[in-house]
Amino acid sequence: MLPILAFMLAVSMALSSFGASLTVNVILTLPNLFVANSERFGPWYPWAQPMYGMLGVTGKASWGLMLTTQNFLVVIISSFLLFVAAGLLYFQRKHI
């Protein structure tokens, strides 16, 4: 959930209303229905990560998704750092 929280915080700072950031979140959640079962795109899509976490990723490729614990953690940490860096960069450049 950390990458999604960081993204939503950055979007909330950029947009004027909470409803607009919630709409962005819903729009990005809908493709999750199709992307989550994809071996190619599913492991990299941040909105699919909570589902993979609830499935219980083991040390080896699990659930037929070719997702190991190491890949899972790399995706979570890297997307979290990317969204936090983008949010901080936007916040520093924003004129208050």
C-alpha positions in Angstrom: 0.0 0.0 0.0 2.9 2.4 0.5 3.4 3.1 -3.2 -0.3 3.8 -3.7 -0.3 6.1 -0.6 2.7 8.0 -1.9 1.1 8.4 -5.3 -2.2 9.6 -3.8 -0.4 12.1 -1.6 1.4 13.6 -4.6 -1.8 13.7 -6.7 -3.7 15.3 -3.8 -1.1 18.0 -3.6 -1.3 18.6 -7.4 -5.1 18.7 -7.7 -7.4 21.2 -6.1 -10.0 18.8 -4.7 -10.0 15.5 -2.9 -12.7 14.1 -5.3 -10.3 14.6 -8.3 -7.6 12.6 -6.6 -10.0 9.9 -5.6 -11.2 9.7 -9.3 -7.6 9.3 -10.4 -7.3 6.4 -8.0 -10.5 4.7 -9.2 -9.4 5.1 -12.9 -6.1 3.5 -12.1 -7.7 0.7 -10.1 -10.1 -0.4 -12.8 -7.3 -1.8 -15.1 -6.2 -3.9 -12.1 -8.9 -6.4 -13.0 -7.1 -7.2 -16.3 -3.5 -6.5 -15.4 -3.3 -8.5 -12.2 -3.5 -11.8 -14.0 -0.9 -10.9 -16.6 2.5 -12.5 -16.1 4.1 -9.6 -18.1 2.5 -6.5 -16.6 0.9 -7.7 -13.3 4.1 -7.7 -11.1 5.0 -4.2 -12.1 1.6 -2.5 -11.7 1.4 -0.8 -8.3 -2.3 -1.3 -7.9 -1.9 -5.1 -8.2 0.7 -5.3 -5.4 -1.9 -5.4 -2.5 -3.5 -8.4 -4.2 -0.1 -10.2 -4.5 0.6 -9.4 -0.9 -2.6 -11.0 0.2 -1.9 -14.1 -1.9 1.2 -14.7 0.1 4.2 -14.5 -2.1 6.7 -17.3 -1.2 10.4 -17.6 -1.9 9.8 -19.3 -5.2 7.5 -18.4 -8.1 4.0 -18.7 -6.7 0.4 -18.8 -7.8 1.5 -19.3 -11.4 2.4 -15.6 -11.6 6.2 -16.0 -11.8 6.5 -13.6 -8.8 9.2 -14.3 -6.3 9.6 -12.6 -2.9 12.7 -10.7 -4.2 10.9 -9.3 -7.2 7.9 -8.4 -5.1 10.0 -6.4 -2.6 12.0 -4.7 -5.4 8.8 -3.5 -7.1 7.3 -2.3 -3.8 10.4 -0.4 -2.7 11.3 1.1 -6.1 7.8 2.3 -6.9 7.5 3.8 -3.4 10.8 5.6 -3.7 9.8 6.8 -7.2 6.4 8.2 -6.1 7.9 9.8 -3.0 10.7 11.5 -5.0 8.2 12.7 -7.6 5.9 14.1 -4.8 8.8 15.8 -3.1 10.1 17.3 -6.3 6.6 18.6 -7.1 6.2 20.0 -3.6 9.6 21.8 -3.7 8.8 23.4 -7.0 5.2 24.4 -6.1 4.7 28.1 -5.4 2.8 28.6 -2.2 
